[in-house]
Amino acid sequence: MADSLRQAGHSVTVITCGGLLHKHCLAMSHVEMNNWARKRKICATCQRNSSAIVREYGFSAILKIDDYLNDEERTLSRKAAQGLDRQSFLQYEVDTIPIARFALYEFWLNHKLSSAEIPEDLWLEYLAMFENALLVYYGMRRILQQQKPDRLVTYNSLYSVNRVASAIADQMSISHFALHAGRHHKRRLQQMTIYKGIGAAVLVNRQPVLEQYRSSPCSAEQVDMVSEHVRELLQATSPWVYSIRSNKRLSSDLLQRFGVQDGQKVLLAVMRSNDERLAASFAGIGYYEATPIFEDQYAWLSWLADFAKGHPEYVIIFRVHPREFPNKREQVTSQNALRFLKFLEGLDKPTNLHINLPEDNLSLHDLFKITDVLLNNTSTAGLEGALFGIPALGVGDEVFAFDTALQDEPVSVDDYVAKIANAAIEGWRFSRVVAAYRWLNYLNTETSIDISDGYRPIRPSPQRSIRALHRLGREVRRILGIKGYFPEVKNRPGMLRNSAKLTYAIVHDKESHIGVFPMHPPGDAVSEWKMIAYAYRSIMNSICDAQDDRFRLRIEETISKA
C-alpha cells in the first residue's frame, strides 16, 4: 500500500516504535510478563523486520517514535502508570483522549474479560500497555506536529497504540485510515481492506453496492473462490475459526444423544462472544445501538428454557461460544464463561433443552446436520448456517458480521415465537446457500483488495535442512543489507494491478473504495446455481459419514428445493 502511494507520486513516511514498547507490546501478548529474554528476542526480531521492509521497498523517510520523546515525557509516563488506581483508572485522560480506555482493547480481548475490574495478577501487564499508550501519545503528537501529514494510516486502528495515534490525528484534523487483512480463510494475507476512521469495517453490510451483489450471479471463478473459503472454514484449521473440525458424526447418533423424537424440530441456539463487542466500545466504536428483544444472553437463555417447557414439539440445543473457553487460538477461559457456568447451576432446564459446551467435543458443523432452525445471537454462525441452507433468526440486535438478508429479525417476543414456527415449517432452502455465496463474493471481490500479485505466502519446506538453509540465506541478506529478506514479495511487479484501489480512499479522503470501481462481470444465474449445487454437495459430503443416509437425503432435498 505504501509503495503504491509512493509510485503514485505521494510522499510516504514510515513510523516504527524503535523498541519503545519493549515492556509488553501486542506482539508479546502470548508471553508471560516476567519473561524478559523472550520479549527481547521478539523486540529484536521486530526491529530486524522493520529494517528489512525499509530496505526491500527503499523507503527513505523512516521515523522512530522512541526518538521523539524527551526524558520528562518518559518520566511522566512511568509515574502515571505507577500511580494509576485500579478502582478509577478508566477516568485517566490526557488532552481529552481517554488513554486508559484505549489501552484496554487487545489486553481485554487477550484475557477475555467481561468487566473493567482487572484481576490483580493481570494489573502489571495492563500498566505496561497503559504506559505504552501514553508514550505513544507524547511521541506521535510531536511527530504529527512536526511532519504535518495529510493522512495517517495504521494496521487495525483499534489496537491501543494505533487508537491513540488516530485520536491525536482527529484533534489535528488529519484524516486517518485503517488497514486489515481480508476475510478469506485461505487467501487472507493476499487481501487487504482499507477504511477511513475507526471501526468502519463493521458497516460493510450497509453499503449500497451490496444490493447489486445480492442480485448478481457469481461467475465460475467467483464460485471457486468462495468454495475454497468454505472448504477451509469446514477444515477448521484457521485460528479465525473457533469451531473444531467435523468428526463426521452420524445424524442418527446426534438425534439419539439429544433425545430427539420423531416429529420434533431441533432449534440450535448459538451465543456470541461478549468480550469483542465490549472491547470495541472501549475503543470508541458506537455502532452497536440496537434494541434486542432480550436484555442479554442470560435473559435469552432463561426465556428459551421457559419456551422449551411449553413447546415439547421442539428440542433446543444451546451452544456456548467456543471463544469463551480455551481453544486453538487462545488458551484462556473468559470471565463470562465462569459466570455462565455458575448461572447454569441455578437454571431450571427442561428435558428438551440441552447445553452444548466445548468440552463435549462437538463440531458446530456436525450439529448443523440435525438443525432445523438456527437461533442466532449476532454470531457469524448465522452465515455458516446459511451455507448449509438453514433458516436463521436473530434476536432483534444489530448484525454486522454478515448480510442482514441472511437472517430474519423479530421485533418482539411474540414475533420471535411466530418466526420460529414458520422457519421450522419452511426448513432448509438452497436459495440461502446461493445468497451466502453472493455475500462472500461481495466480501472477497468488492470489500477486499486482491494483492496476490505482490504477496505470495511461502509454505515452509518439510525438510529441516532446507528450512535451515533458507534461514541462513535470510540472515546473510540482513547482514549484508541487501534485498530478498522476504521471499513472499519476491518477483512482485513494479506496480500492483490493484494499486488504484489500494490508494483510492487515502488519496481522495473517502470512506473506502467500495462501490467506486466497476464490478466484475456477473455470471449466468442457471450456471451459478449448478456450480454452487455441485460445490455444496461436495462440501457437505466432506463432513458426512458414508452411513449417514439421513444427512445425505437432506442434502439432496435441499438442492431439489432450488
PEHUFEN-V919746 format. One record per backbone hydrogen bond with DSSP energy under -1.0 kcal/mol. NH is the residue of the N-H (numbers start at 1). CO is the residue of the C=O. E is the energy in kcal/mol with one decimal. If there is no record, write none. Layout:
nh co e
NH CO E
NH CO E
//
This chain:
nh co e
5 1 -2.1
6 2 -2.2
7 3 -2.6
8 4 -1.2
9 6 -1.9
10 5 -2.1
14 61 -2.7
16 63 -2.6
20 17 -1.0
22 19 -1.2
28 25 -1.8
29 26 -1.6
31 28 -2.2
35 32 -1.7
36 34 -1.7
39 35 -1.8
40 36 -2.7
41 37 -1.8
42 38 -2.2
43 39 -2.8
44 40 -2.4
45 41 -2.4
46 42 -2.6
47 43 -2.2
48 44 -2.2
49 45 -2.5
50 46 -2.4
51 47 -2.2
52 48 -2.4
53 49 -2.5
54 50 -2.1
55 51 -2.2
56 52 -2.9
57 53 -2.3
58 54 -1.4
59 54 -1.2
63 14 -2.9
65 16 -2.8
67 64 -1.7
68 65 -2.0
74 70 -1.8
75 71 -2.4
76 72 -2.6
77 73 -2.2
78 74 -2.1
79 75 -2.7
80 76 -2.3
81 77 -1.9
82 78 -2.2
83 79 -2.1
89 85 -1.2
91 88 -1.7
92 89 -2.0
94 97 -2.1
97 94 -2.0
99 97 -2.3
100 92 -1.3
102 98 -2.4
103 99 -2.1
104 101 -1.5
105 102 -1.1
108 104 -3.6
109 105 -1.9
110 106 -2.9
111 107 -1.6
113 108 -1.8
118 116 -1.2
122 119 -1.7
126 122 -2.2
127 123 -2.5
128 124 -1.7
129 125 -1.9
130 126 -2.9
131 127 -2.8
132 128 -2.2
133 129 -2.3
134 130 -2.2
135 131 -2.7
136 132 -2.7
137 133 -1.8
138 134 -2.0
139 135 -2.6
140 136 -3.1
141 137 -1.9
142 138 -1.6
143 139 -2.2
144 140 -2.9
145 141 -2.0
146 142 -2.2
147 143 -3.2
148 144 -1.8
152 175 -2.0
154 177 -2.4
156 179 -2.3
159 156 -1.5
163 159 -3.0
164 160 -2.0
165 161 -2.0
166 162 -2.3
167 163 -2.0
168 164 -2.0
169 165 -2.0
170 166 -2.2
171 167 -1.9
172 168 -1.5
173 170 -1.5
174 169 -3.2
177 152 -2.7
178 195 -3.1
179 154 -2.8
180 193 -1.5
182 188 -2.1
190 187 -2.2
191 188 -1.1
192 449 -1.6
193 180 -3.1
195 178 -2.0
196 511 -2.5
197 176 -2.9
202 199 -1.5
203 200 -1.9
204 201 -1.2
206 203 -2.1
207 204 -1.1
210 207 -1.7
211 208 -1.3
213 209 -1.3
214 210 -2.3
215 211 -1.2
223 219 -2.5
224 220 -2.1
225 221 -2.1
226 222 -2.5
227 223 -2.7
228 224 -2.2
229 225 -1.5
230 226 -2.5
231 227 -2.7
232 228 -1.9
233 229 -2.1
234 230 -2.3
235 231 -1.6
236 232 -1.1
241 238 -1.8
254 250 -2.1
255 251 -2.7
256 252 -2.0
257 253 -2.4
258 254 -2.0
259 256 -1.2
260 255 -2.8
264 261 -2.1
265 313 -2.5
267 315 -2.9
268 373 -2.4
269 317 -2.9
270 375 -2.6
271 319 -1.9
278 274 -1.6
279 275 -2.7
280 276 -1.8
281 277 -1.6
282 278 -1.6
283 279 -1.4
285 280 -2.4
289 287 -1.5
293 395 -2.5
300 296 -1.9
301 297 -2.2
302 298 -2.3
303 299 -2.2
304 300 -2.4
305 301 -2.2
306 302 -1.9
307 303 -3.0
308 304 -2.6
309 305 -1.5
310 306 -1.3
314 311 -1.8
315 265 -2.7
316 352 -3.1
317 267 -2.8
318 354 -3.5
319 269 -3.6
320 356 -2.3
324 321 -1.8
325 322 -1.5
327 330 -3.1
334 324 -3.1
335 112 -2.2
338 334 -1.6
339 335 -2.1
340 336 -2.5
341 337 -2.7
342 338 -1.6
343 339 -2.1
344 340 -2.3
345 341 -1.0
347 344 -1.1
349 347 -1.2
353 350 -1.6
354 316 -2.9
356 318 -3.2
360 357 -2.3
361 358 -2.1
367 363 -2.0
368 364 -1.9
370 367 -1.2
371 368 -1.2
372 266 -2.6
373 266 -1.8
374 391 -2.8
375 268 -2.9
376 393 -3.2
377 270 -1.6
382 379 -1.8
384 380 -1.6
385 381 -2.9
386 382 -1.6
387 383 -1.6
388 385 -1.2
389 385 -1.0
390 385 -2.3
393 374 -2.8
394 408 -2.9
406 403 -1.9
407 404 -1.5
408 392 -2.4
416 412 -2.0
417 413 -2.2
418 414 -2.0
419 415 -2.6
420 416 -2.2
421 417 -1.8
422 418 -2.2
423 419 -2.6
424 420 -2.3
425 421 -1.5
426 422 -2.4
427 423 -2.6
429 389 -2.2
434 430 -2.0
435 431 -2.3
436 432 -2.5
437 433 -2.2
438 434 -2.2
439 435 -1.9
440 436 -2.4
441 437 -2.2
442 438 -2.1
443 439 -2.4
444 440 -2.2
445 441 -2.5
446 442 -1.9
447 442 -2.0
448 443 -1.4
449 192 -2.9
451 190 -2.7
454 451 -1.8
455 451 -1.4
456 488 -2.6
467 463 -2.0
468 464 -2.4
469 465 -1.9
470 466 -2.3
471 467 -2.2
472 468 -2.3
473 469 -2.3
474 470 -2.2
475 471 -2.3
476 472 -2.4
477 473 -2.1
478 474 -2.1
479 475 -2.5
480 476 -2.6
481 477 -1.0
482 477 -2.2
489 486 -1.4
490 487 -1.2
492 489 -1.4
499 496 -1.7
502 498 -2.2
503 499 -1.5
504 500 -1.2
507 503 -2.9
508 504 -2.7
510 505 -2.0
516 513 -2.1
523 217 -2.4
528 524 -3.0
529 525 -2.4
530 526 -1.9
531 527 -2.6
532 528 -2.9
533 529 -2.4
534 530 -2.1
535 531 -2.3
536 532 -3.4
537 533 -2.4
538 534 -1.9
539 535 -3.0
540 536 -2.8
541 537 -2.2
542 538 -1.1
543 540 -1.3
544 541 -1.3
548 545 -2.0
549 547 -2.0
552 548 -2.0
553 549 -2.4
554 550 -1.7
555 551 -2.3
556 552 -2.1
557 553 -2.6
558 554 -2.3
559 555 -2.1
560 556 -2.2
561 557 -1.1
562 559 -1.6
//
